[in-house]
Every structure is written in C-alpha cells, then in structure tokens.
C-alpha cells in the first residue's frame, strides 16, 4: 500500500513537472514569430489594433478561460488537462473520447484508473486527429483547386453561417424577454458605434469600431451575469 502511494505521488509530481514544461515550451514557441517580427524586423503593431483585438477575443472566449479548466478538470484530471489544453478541441473531441473510454471500461470519473485511461484516450485521439487532419489538408487543397469559381465564392458565407447557427443554438436556450434585451443591447451598441464619429475623437472611434463585435459580446456577458445573479437571489428567497 505504501509503495502504491509513493508511486502515485511520484506520478503526480512527474505530471505537473512535464506538464508545466511542455506548456511553457508551447508558449515560448507561440511567441517566437511575433517577437521576431516586432523586435528584430521592427514591425510594431498599432496599440489601438492590439486593444481592439484583445477586446474582441475577450468578448468571445474570455469567460471560457475560467469556465473550461474548472468544468473539465474533474473528468480530465491533471495529465489530461495539460494534454488537452495543449492539443485543443477539448469540448468537441477530447471530452467525448475520454467519456466514452471511461464508460466502456466502467470507470468512475476522478479515479486514478479513469485518469490513466483518459491519458491513453487523449493520446489516441490526438494522433488520430493529426493523421486525419494531414490527409484532409493535402486532399482538401487539391479538391479546392479543382472547384469552379462560383462554388469557391460560396465559401465566403461559411463563417457567417457557422456563427449564425451558433447564435441560434445559444439563443434558443435563453428566455424570450432576456433574448429581446440582448438583441436591443446589440442593436443599440452598433448604432452608437455607427454614429460615434460625430462626437468621439478619431482614435477612440477607430478603437471601438474595430472591436464592435467584442464590445457587444462583453455587454451581453455582463447582462447575462446580472440576470443570473438576480435569478439566484430570487430562487434563494423562495
């Protein structure tokens, strides 16, 4: 029993050591090209573009930075968390694979056996993902090059179509009165930004106009948090 505890302790220490090392390597590798472009070649981006881009990103995925690690950790475990956040596609690929593996082996989520099974599941899914992705990238480019221009032009609607489908899926889960308020917030914000050059300095207008979607998302998140807090207080009073 004592040997098993020592083995488990050493295993966890090894996980955190190599997990931090690989995440640090990935972070440094990600910053190498931007750092080279900025500090070596002297291509300094405009601060307004950086801030507007940051606002847009935070508006869409800022909440996920906190929600995903907390919600996924009980199933992923320490090793699975390091590996999954390094490889990506957690919600639509890693989690289903781990859940299916643990269910097939009849393992309890959070146990050491489930964690080990999850590690092998993530490794398998990552290798399969890279293999299939490589084939699709090569074959896909060949197929795209052979398509007529009329079909290629339709790809311009792919991103709006995906975003629209996501909005409908999320909007269908929102109460009608809250949904109307969110739509009103979005429309009002866009109208404000549209006419802001008449009363705002050009530098500020450039900043908010390039981050308009992110600003709408942040306002929507703020309203959703406000409503959620009120709903919790109302339920507690009842």
VOPAGU-2260 file (C-alpha; in pm, 1 decimal, decimal comma):
REM VOPAGU-2260
SITE   aa  ch    i         X         Y         Z
SITE  UNK   A    0       0,0       0,0       0,0
SITE  UNK   A    1     283,0     237,6      89,5
SITE  UNK   A    2     455,2     161,8    -240,9
SITE  UNK   A    3     134,7     240,7    -430,5
SITE  UNK   A    4     104,4     576,9    -252,2
SITE  UNK   A    5     466,1     664,0    -332,5
SITE  UNK   A    6     417,3     558,9    -692,9
SITE  UNK   A    7     103,3     770,6    -722,3
SITE  UNK   A    8     277,0    1069,6    -560,6
SITE  UNK   A    9     576,2    1043,0    -793,6
SITE  UNK   A   10     342,6    1005,0   -1089,5
SITE  UNK   A   11     153,9    1323,5    -998,7
SITE  UNK   A   12     478,7    1515,9    -946,1
SITE  UNK   A   13     604,7    1398,3   -1285,3
SITE  UNK   A   14     277,2    1502,6   -1448,6
SITE  UNK   A   15     294,4    1857,3   -1311,3
SITE  UNK   A   16     664,2    1893,0   -1393,8
SITE  UNK   A   17     639,6    1782,6   -1755,8
SITE  UNK   A   18     301,5    1948,8   -1796,7
SITE  UNK   A   19     442,5    2287,1   -1699,2
SITE  UNK   A   20     749,5    2232,6   -1913,4
SITE  UNK   A   21     550,6    2145,6   -2226,4
SITE  UNK   A   22     306,2    2433,3   -2172,9
SITE  UNK   A   23     598,8    2673,1   -2127,3
SITE  UNK   A   24     764,3    2541,9   -2446,0
SITE  UNK   A   25     436,6    2585,2   -2635,2
SITE  UNK   A   26     400,1    2941,5   -2501,3
SITE  UNK   A   27     755,8    3035,4   -2598,1
SITE  UNK   A   28     714,8    2876,8   -2942,5
SITE  UNK   A   29     391,4    3067,4   -2997,1
SITE  UNK   A   30     556,7    3398,9   -2911,9
SITE  UNK   A   31     872,9    3341,4   -3117,6
SITE  UNK   A   32     739,8    3459,2   -3455,1
SITE  UNK   A   33     556,4    3769,3   -3320,8
SITE  UNK   A   34     864,8    3858,0   -3113,6
SITE  UNK   A   35    1091,0    3819,4   -3417,3
SITE  UNK   A   36     861,3    4035,1   -3631,4
SITE  UNK   A   37     840,3    4301,2   -3361,0
SITE  UNK   A   38    1184,1    4323,4   -3201,8
SITE  UNK   A   39    1406,4    4207,1   -3490,4
SITE  UNK   A   40    1229,7    4328,5   -3804,8
SITE  UNK   A   41    1073,5    4628,6   -3632,7
SITE  UNK   A   42     710,8    4569,9   -3733,2
SITE  UNK   A   43     542,8    4726,7   -3432,3
SITE  UNK   A   44     162,5    4687,7   -3435,6
SITE  UNK   A   45     -57,6    4983,0   -3356,1
SITE  UNK   A   46    -168,5    4986,7   -2991,4
SITE  UNK   A   47    -528,1    5054,2   -3096,5
SITE  UNK   A   48    -529,0    4736,6   -3306,9
SITE  UNK   A   49    -391,5    4536,0   -3015,4
SITE  UNK   A   50    -654,2    4667,6   -2774,2
SITE  UNK   A   51    -940,4    4620,7   -3020,0
SITE  UNK   A   52    -827,2    4266,9   -3096,1
SITE  UNK   A   53    -799,0    4191,5   -2725,4
SITE  UNK   A   54   -1150,0    4323,8   -2662,8
SITE  UNK   A   55   -1290,6    4109,2   -2942,1
SITE  UNK   A   56   -1116,4    3795,1   -2816,8
SITE  UNK   A   57   -1209,4    3852,6   -2452,7
SITE  UNK   A   58   -1568,9    3920,6   -2554,2
SITE  UNK   A   59   -1598,9    3582,9   -2721,9
SITE  UNK   A   60   -1378,1    3347,9   -2522,6
SITE  UNK   A   61   -1278,9    3535,9   -2207,0
SITE  UNK   A   62   -1530,4    3350,9   -1991,4
SITE  UNK   A   63   -1413,6    3017,2   -2133,0
SITE  UNK   A   64   -1063,8    3081,7   -1996,6
SITE  UNK   A   65   -1207,9    3034,7   -1646,5
SITE  UNK   A   66   -1503,6    2803,6   -1707,7
SITE  UNK   A   67   -1335,4    2529,6   -1912,2
SITE  UNK   A   68   -1044,2    2445,3   -1677,8
SITE  UNK   A   69   -1280,4    2424,9   -1380,2
SITE  UNK   A   70   -1555,9    2227,9   -1552,7
SITE  UNK   A   71   -1328,9    1989,1   -1745,1
SITE  UNK   A   72   -1076,9    1911,0   -1469,1
SITE  UNK   A   73   -1287,1    1650,2   -1280,8
SITE  UNK   A   74   -1302,5    1438,0   -1596,9
SITE  UNK   A   75    -963,3    1517,1   -1748,0
SITE  UNK   A   76    -750,3    1502,9   -1436,0
SITE  UNK   A   77    -408,8    1678,5   -1411,8
SITE  UNK   A   78    -244,2    1491,8   -1700,8
SITE  UNK   A   79    -549,9    1515,5   -1923,3
SITE  UNK   A   80    -581,3    1888,0   -1850,9
SITE  UNK   A   81    -222,4    1960,5   -1957,4
SITE  UNK   A   82    -251,9    1744,9   -2268,6
SITE  UNK   A   83    -597,4    1865,3   -2372,3
SITE  UNK   A   84    -527,8    2236,2   -2340,1
SITE  UNK   A   85    -208,7    2185,0   -2536,9
SITE  UNK   A   86    -373,3    1992,0   -2820,5
SITE  UNK   A   87    -707,9    2178,2   -2822,9
SITE  UNK   A   88   -1053,5    2064,1   -2941,1
SITE  UNK   A   89   -1141,8    1974,7   -2583,4
SITE  UNK   A   90   -1519,9    2007,3   -2584,3
SITE  UNK   A   91   -1585,4    1851,3   -2924,2
SITE  UNK   A   92   -1314,7    1583,4   -2928,5
SITE  UNK   A   93   -1112,8    1514,7   -2611,7
SITE  UNK   A   94   -1402,3    1510,2   -2366,1
SITE  UNK   A   95   -1624,5    1275,8   -2574,7
SITE  UNK   A   96   -1332,7    1036,0   -2627,1
SITE  UNK   A   97   -1246,4    1030,4   -2256,9
SITE  UNK   A   98   -1610,2     991,5   -2152,8
SITE  UNK   A   99   -1660,6     705,6   -2398,8
SITE  UNK   A  100   -1342,0     532,1   -2283,8
SITE  UNK   A  101   -1428,2     560,3   -1916,0
SITE  UNK   A  102   -1783,1     442,8   -1982,1
SITE  UNK   A  103   -1665,3     145,3   -2190,4
SITE  UNK   A  104   -1426,5      39,6   -1913,4
SITE  UNK   A  105   -1687,5     113,9   -1643,2
SITE  UNK   A  106   -1454,0     350,2   -1458,4
SITE  UNK   A  107   -1555,6     616,1   -1209,9
SITE  UNK   A  108   -1460,9     969,1   -1326,1
SITE  UNK   A  109   -1196,3    1118,1   -1098,9
SITE  UNK   A  110   -1040,7     786,6   -1002,0
SITE  UNK   A  111    -678,3     703,4   -1079,1
SITE  UNK   A  112    -786,3     427,7   -1320,3
SITE  UNK   A  113   -1009,7     673,2   -1506,8
SITE  UNK   A  114    -725,6     926,2   -1525,1
SITE  UNK   A  115    -484,5     672,4   -1676,0
SITE  UNK   A  116    -748,0     556,9   -1924,9
SITE  UNK   A  117    -812,3     922,1   -2012,4
SITE  UNK   A  118    -441,5     976,8   -2083,8
SITE  UNK   A  119    -435,6     697,2   -2340,7
SITE  UNK   A  120    -766,2     819,3   -2484,8
SITE  UNK   A  121    -626,3    1170,5   -2536,0
SITE  UNK   A  122    -307,1    1034,5   -2692,8
SITE  UNK   A  123    -508,3     819,0   -2933,5
SITE  UNK   A  124    -746,9    1099,2   -3027,1
SITE  UNK   A  125    -462,2    1347,7   -3077,2
SITE  UNK   A  126    -265,2    1115,0   -3305,0
SITE  UNK   A  127    -581,4    1028,0   -3498,9
SITE  UNK   A  128    -666,9    1396,4   -3525,3
SITE  UNK   A  129    -323,1    1484,6   -3663,3
SITE  UNK   A  130    -326,3    1194,2   -3908,6
SITE  UNK   A  131    -670,6    1273,6   -4048,7
SITE  UNK   A  132    -600,6    1647,9   -4047,0
SITE  UNK   A  133    -286,2    1592,8   -4252,0
SITE  UNK   A  134    -477,8    1391,4   -4511,6
SITE  UNK   A  135    -758,7    1648,5   -4525,0
SITE  UNK   A  136    -514,3    1937,5   -4567,3
SITE  UNK   A  137    -342,8    1772,3   -4863,7
SITE  UNK   A  138    -654,7    1630,3   -5028,3
SITE  UNK   A  139    -865,7    1933,1   -4939,3
SITE  UNK   A  140    -634,5    2176,5   -5112,5
SITE  UNK   A  141    -634,5    1957,4   -5420,8
SITE  UNK   A  142   -1014,5    1948,4   -5424,7
SITE  UNK   A  143   -1044,2    2324,6   -5370,3
SITE  UNK   A  144    -806,6    2395,3   -5657,4
SITE  UNK   A  145   -1033,3    2195,9   -5891,1
SITE  UNK   A  146   -1358,9    2369,1   -5791,5
SITE  UNK   A  147   -1513,3    2635,0   -6019,3
SITE  UNK   A  148   -1508,0    2999,4   -5903,6
SITE  UNK   A  149   -1886,5    3004,2   -5847,5
SITE  UNK   A  150   -1859,4    2736,4   -5580,0
SITE  UNK   A  151   -1549,2    2891,3   -5425,9
SITE  UNK   A  152   -1738,3    3221,3   -5390,4
SITE  UNK   A  153   -1997,4    3047,5   -5171,5
SITE  UNK   A  154   -1727,9    2976,6   -4911,6
SITE  UNK   A  155   -1747,4    3345,3   -4814,8
SITE  UNK   A  156   -2074,2    3261,5   -4638,5
SITE  UNK   A  157   -1924,8    2972,7   -4438,4
SITE  UNK   A  158   -1816,6    3179,4   -4136,8
SITE  UNK   A  159   -2142,4    3380,5   -4110,7
SITE  UNK   A  160   -2332,6    3052,7   -4145,9
SITE  UNK   A  161   -2139,1    2888,2   -3862,1
SITE  UNK   A  162   -2172,7    3192,2   -3636,4
SITE  UNK   A  163   -2543,2    3218,0   -3718,3
SITE  UNK   A  164   -2600,5    2854,0   -3629,5
SITE  UNK   A  165   -2416,6    2903,5   -3300,3
SITE  UNK   A  166   -2624,5    3210,8   -3218,4
SITE  UNK   A  167   -2949,4    3026,3   -3292,1
SITE  UNK   A  168   -2840,7    2732,9   -3075,4
SITE  UNK   A  169   -2746,7    2957,4   -2785,4
SITE  UNK   A  170   -3041,4    3192,4   -2834,2
SITE  UNK   A  171   -3292,5    2908,1   -2821,5
SITE  UNK   A  172   -3186,2    2840,1   -2461,9
SITE  UNK   A  173   -3242,2    3199,9   -2349,4
SITE  UNK   A  174   -3573,8    3328,6   -2215,1
SITE  UNK   A  175   -3761,5    3545,3   -2462,6
SITE  UNK   A  176   -3751,0    3860,8   -2250,0
SITE  UNK   A  177   -3376,0    3821,2   -2190,8
SITE  UNK   A  178   -3320,0    3747,7   -2558,3
SITE  UNK   A  179   -3502,1    4066,0   -2655,8
SITE  UNK   A  180   -3284,9    4266,7   -2418,0
SITE  UNK   A  181   -2968,3    4109,8   -2563,5
SITE  UNK   A  182   -3082,5    4195,4   -2916,0
SITE  UNK   A  183   -3160,5    4550,5   -2801,7
SITE  UNK   A  184   -2813,6    4580,2   -2645,8
SITE  UNK   A  185   -2650,6    4460,5   -2969,5
SITE  UNK   A  186   -2852,6    4692,0   -3194,9
SITE  UNK   A  187   -2806,7    4993,3   -2964,7
SITE  UNK   A  188   -2432,7    4937,0   -2942,3
SITE  UNK   A  189   -2396,0    4906,8   -3319,1
SITE  UNK   A  190   -2599,1    5226,5   -3372,4
SITE  UNK   A  191   -2386,5    5408,7   -3114,8
SITE  UNK   A  192   -2065,0    5295,9   -3283,9
SITE  UNK   A  193   -2205,0    5386,5   -3627,6
SITE  UNK   A  194   -2267,4    5748,9   -3528,9
SITE  UNK   A  195   -1979,9    5786,2   -3279,6
SITE  UNK   A  196   -1751,3    5970,0   -3529,8
SITE  UNK   A  197   -1982,8    6270,6   -3487,0
SITE  UNK   A  198   -1894,7    6315,9   -3119,0
SITE  UNK   A  199   -1588,6    6098,0   -3040,9
SITE  UNK   A  200   -1220,8    6152,2   -3130,1
SITE  UNK   A  201   -1099,6    5957,8   -3430,9
SITE  UNK   A  202    -858,0    5747,2   -3224,3
SITE  UNK   A  203   -1136,1    5627,2   -2992,4
SITE  UNK   A  204   -1373,0    5564,3   -3282,6
SITE  UNK   A  205   -1111,3    5354,2   -3459,7
SITE  UNK   A  206   -1062,6    5151,4   -3144,1
SITE  UNK   A  207   -1429,9    5074,1   -3075,3
SITE  UNK   A  208   -1525,3    5027,7   -3441,3
SITE  UNK   A  209   -1262,6    4758,6   -3492,3
SITE  UNK   A  210   -1375,2    4582,4   -3173,0
SITE  UNK   A  211   -1750,1    4631,1   -3220,3
SITE  UNK   A  212   -1839,7    4260,8   -3203,1
SITE  UNK   A  213   -1624,1    4210,6   -2894,9
SITE  UNK   A  214   -1787,4    4507,8   -2721,2
SITE  UNK   A  215   -2134,1    4367,0   -2794,0
SITE  UNK   A  216   -2023,5    4028,7   -2659,0
SITE  UNK   A  217   -1885,7    4183,7   -2338,6
SITE  UNK   A  218   -2206,0    4379,4   -2280,1
SITE  UNK   A  219   -2410,3    4066,1   -2343,0
SITE  UNK   A  220   -2199,0    3869,9   -2094,4
SITE  UNK   A  221   -2235,0    4148,6   -1835,5
SITE  UNK   A  222   -2613,3    4147,8   -1874,0
SITE  UNK   A  223   -2624,9    3766,3   -1856,1
SITE  UNK   A  224   -2422,9    3768,1   -1533,5
SITE  UNK   A  225   -2653,1    4034,4   -1390,7
SITE  UNK   A  226   -2963,5    3831,2   -1475,3
SITE  UNK   A  227   -2807,0    3511,9   -1341,4
SITE  UNK   A  228   -2729,3    3683,1   -1010,9
SITE  UNK   A  229   -3088,0    3810,9    -982,2
SITE  UNK   A  230   -3229,1    3466,7   -1065,4
SITE  UNK   A  231   -3014,5    3304,8    -795,6
SITE  UNK   A  232   -3123,9    3564,3    -538,0
SITE  UNK   A  233   -3488,4    3514,1    -635,8
SITE  UNK   A  234   -3459,6    3135,9    -601,3
SITE  UNK   A  235   -3293,3    3170,8    -261,2
SITE  UNK   A  236   -3576,0    3393,6    -136,8
SITE  UNK   A  237   -3831,5    3136,5    -247,8
